[in-house]
Amino acid sequence: MLDLTEELRPAAVAPEWHDPGRYWPRLSAATGHLPAPVAVIDREALRHNVLDLLVRAGGLPIRVASKSVRVRAVLDAVLALPGFRGILAFTLDEALWLAADHDDILLGYPTVDREGLERLFADEEAARRITLMVDDPAHLDIVDSVAGPSSRPEIRVAIDVDASLRSPLLGHIGVRRSGLFTSAEVAGFARAIVRRDGFRLVGLQMYDAQIAGQGDNAGADAPLIRAVQARSRHELLARRAAIVEAVTRVAPLEFINGGGTGSLEFSGSDPSLTEASAGSGLLGGHLFDGYRSFRPAPAAAFAFDVVRRPASDIVTVLGGGWIASGPAVASRQPAPVWPPGLATLPREAAGEVQTPLQGAAAERLGIGDRVWFRHAKSGEPAERVERYHLVSGDEVIDELPTYRGEGKAFL
C-alpha cells in the first residue's frame, strides 16, 4: 500500500533528482531486472510534489484530477492527506467505478453516456457521490430522456464556465470548453437548472488553461505569455467574482472550482474559489519545467530498450510515442532524459512502435541498453502500461496497477 504520510516535510538537503547523474542511474539499477518498457514512480519525488502542491495552493483544498494520474493507489494515498479533497473525474464510467470507494466525485466534462446514466440512476449512493458537469440545456435534456425526474434520484450538477481570455487583439486565448462566459449567461443557465425538477445545482467550475497549462519561462514568446497571463488573471478575478455573486443569488453552492497544476498560486489567492484542481503536478511531467514559480520533481518516468543502431550517432528504442493531450508539438511528446544529449528526429519524433534518437550519447549506447524518458503531462503513460513500479532508494518496493492494469480503459 502506498503511504505518503511519512516524511511529508521539506527536504533538509537538495533532492537527488537535482543531480541527474545520480537520479537516473539509481532508477536504472533498481529496475534493471525488469523487461522494458518499464514505468516507475519514485516515492520520495512523489512526496515532494505532494507537499509542493499544498504549499503553492496556500491552504485552498485541492481536488485531484484523475485523468492525470490513472492509478488508484496514488489517488487513494494523496486523498488520505490533509489538504486534498475529492476527485475530478473525466468520464462517467470512471466516476461510477471510483464511487465505490470515494464520496466526492466531480465529473470534469459533460456526459452523453446513456448507459452510464442508467447505471447512475439505479444507484442512489452513486447519485449522491457524483456531480455531473453541464453547460447547455441539452445536457439536462439528455438526462431527462434517459429517465424523468419522477423515476430517478435527484441529480447533482455543476456549471462549467469559460475561463479563457477574450482579447480584442489576439482573440480567444485558452481552450474551447463551455459556451458560457458572462455572469448574465451563467446566472441565466443557473435559473434554468433550478426551475427543472430532478436537478440540484451545487457548484461551478472555471479552468484557466491559458495560465495553468502554459509555461511562462521558456522560449522567445515567454515575455508575451507572461503579459497575456497577467491580463488574464486580472480579468478572471473580476469576472469570476461577478459570476459567483450572480449564481449564489440563484442557488447556494457547495463549491467553486478553478485552476490546475500551473496556476495554483493564482487559485489560492482568489477569494471566489473554494477549491482548486491539480493532477499532473503529482507525477511531474516535463511540460511543467517551463514555469517560473515552480518545478516539480520527475516522480514518474519510463524506460525503453535500444533495439537498433541505424547510424553511428542514432539509436532506435522500441516504443516511445506516448503523446499527451494538446497540440501535436514537441512539448507534448515524451522527452529522452538519460543518457543526456539525446533528441528525437524532426521527421519521425516519438513513434508508436519505435523512436529513433540522435546525439553524442547514441555513440556509446549498444543494443539492449536503456533510455529513460519523461512524459509531458501525466496521464498518458498509464494508458500504455499495466503497472508502475514504486521505487524508494535503490529498490522496487511495490507495484501499483494503472487503470489499464485493472482492466479499465475509459477514454
ZIWO-V59887 format. One record per backbone hydrogen bond with DSSP energy under -0.5 kcal/mol. CO is the residue of the C=O (numbers start at 1). NH is the residue of the N-H. If there is no record, write none. Layout:
BEGIN
co:CO nh:NH
co:CO nh:NH
END
This chain:
BEGIN
co:5 nh:8
co:7 nh:9
co:15 nh:18
co:16 nh:19
co:18 nh:20
co:19 nh:22
co:19 nh:23
co:20 nh:24
co:20 nh:25
co:22 nh:26
co:23 nh:27
co:24 nh:28
co:25 nh:29
co:26 nh:30
co:27 nh:31
co:28 nh:32
co:31 nh:34
co:38 nh:303
co:39 nh:389
co:40 nh:301
co:41 nh:43
co:41 nh:391
co:42 nh:46
co:43 nh:47
co:44 nh:48
co:45 nh:49
co:46 nh:50
co:47 nh:51
co:48 nh:52
co:49 nh:53
co:50 nh:54
co:51 nh:55
co:52 nh:56
co:53 nh:57
co:54 nh:58
co:54 nh:59
co:55 nh:58
co:57 nh:60
co:61 nh:63
co:61 nh:276
co:62 nh:85
co:63 nh:278
co:64 nh:66
co:64 nh:88
co:65 nh:68
co:66 nh:69
co:66 nh:70
co:70 nh:403
co:71 nh:75
co:72 nh:76
co:73 nh:77
co:74 nh:78
co:75 nh:79
co:76 nh:80
co:78 nh:81
co:81 nh:84
co:83 nh:62
co:86 nh:64
co:87 nh:89
co:87 nh:106
co:88 nh:66
co:88 nh:67
co:89 nh:108
co:91 nh:95
co:92 nh:96
co:93 nh:97
co:94 nh:98
co:95 nh:99
co:97 nh:100
co:98 nh:101
co:98 nh:102
co:104 nh:87
co:104 nh:106
co:105 nh:107
co:105 nh:131
co:106 nh:89
co:106 nh:108
co:109 nh:133
co:112 nh:114
co:113 nh:117
co:114 nh:118
co:115 nh:119
co:116 nh:120
co:117 nh:121
co:118 nh:122
co:120 nh:123
co:122 nh:124
co:123 nh:127
co:124 nh:128
co:125 nh:129
co:126 nh:130
co:127 nh:156
co:129 nh:105
co:130 nh:156
co:131 nh:107
co:132 nh:158
co:134 nh:160
co:136 nh:139
co:136 nh:140
co:137 nh:141
co:138 nh:142
co:139 nh:143
co:140 nh:144
co:141 nh:145
co:142 nh:146
co:143 nh:146
co:143 nh:147
co:148 nh:151
co:149 nh:152
co:155 nh:200
co:156 nh:132
co:157 nh:202
co:157 nh:203
co:158 nh:134
co:158 nh:160
co:159 nh:161
co:159 nh:205
co:165 nh:167
co:165 nh:173
co:167 nh:171
co:171 nh:167
co:172 nh:174
co:173 nh:165
co:175 nh:177
co:180 nh:162
co:182 nh:186
co:183 nh:187
co:184 nh:188
co:185 nh:189
co:186 nh:190
co:187 nh:191
co:188 nh:192
co:189 nh:193
co:190 nh:194
co:191 nh:195
co:192 nh:196
co:193 nh:196
co:196 nh:199
co:198 nh:155
co:200 nh:157
co:200 nh:202
co:202 nh:254
co:202 nh:255
co:203 nh:159
co:204 nh:257
co:205 nh:161
co:206 nh:208
co:206 nh:259
co:207 nh:163
co:207 nh:209
co:208 nh:211
co:208 nh:212
co:209 nh:213
co:211 nh:214
co:212 nh:262
co:219 nh:222
co:221 nh:225
co:222 nh:226
co:223 nh:227
co:224 nh:228
co:225 nh:229
co:226 nh:230
co:227 nh:231
co:228 nh:232
co:229 nh:233
co:230 nh:234
co:231 nh:235
co:232 nh:236
co:233 nh:237
co:234 nh:238
co:235 nh:239
co:236 nh:240
co:237 nh:241
co:238 nh:242
co:239 nh:243
co:240 nh:244
co:241 nh:245
co:242 nh:246
co:243 nh:247
co:244 nh:248
co:245 nh:249
co:247 nh:250
co:247 nh:251
co:255 nh:204
co:256 nh:274
co:256 nh:275
co:257 nh:206
co:258 nh:277
co:260 nh:263
co:261 nh:264
co:263 nh:267
co:264 nh:268
co:265 nh:269
co:266 nh:269
co:266 nh:270
co:267 nh:270
co:269 nh:271
co:270 nh:273
co:274 nh:61
co:275 nh:258
co:276 nh:63
co:278 nh:65
co:279 nh:282
co:279 nh:283
co:280 nh:283
co:280 nh:284
co:280 nh:285
co:283 nh:300
co:285 nh:288
co:286 nh:289
co:287 nh:290
co:288 nh:291
co:290 nh:216
co:290 nh:217
co:297 nh:299
co:299 nh:42
co:301 nh:40
co:302 nh:373
co:303 nh:37
co:303 nh:38
co:304 nh:371
co:305 nh:318
co:306 nh:368
co:308 nh:316
co:311 nh:314
co:313 nh:359
co:314 nh:311
co:315 nh:357
co:316 nh:307
co:316 nh:308
co:317 nh:319
co:317 nh:355
co:320 nh:322
co:321 nh:323
co:327 nh:329
co:329 nh:332
co:330 nh:333
co:332 nh:324
co:335 nh:374
co:338 nh:372
co:339 nh:342
co:343 nh:358
co:345 nh:348
co:345 nh:349
co:349 nh:351
co:351 nh:321
co:353 nh:319
co:354 nh:351
co:355 nh:317
co:356 nh:345
co:357 nh:315
co:358 nh:343
co:359 nh:362
co:359 nh:363
co:360 nh:363
co:361 nh:364
co:362 nh:365
co:366 nh:369
co:369 nh:306
co:371 nh:304
co:372 nh:337
co:372 nh:338
co:373 nh:302
co:374 nh:335
co:375 nh:286
co:376 nh:287
co:377 nh:285
co:379 nh:382
co:379 nh:383
co:380 nh:383
co:381 nh:384
co:381 nh:385
co:382 nh:404
co:386 nh:402
co:388 nh:390
co:388 nh:400
co:389 nh:41
co:389 nh:391
co:390 nh:397
co:390 nh:398
co:391 nh:43
co:392 nh:395
co:395 nh:392
co:395 nh:397
co:398 nh:390
co:399 nh:401
co:400 nh:388
co:402 nh:406
co:403 nh:406
co:403 nh:408
co:404 nh:407
END
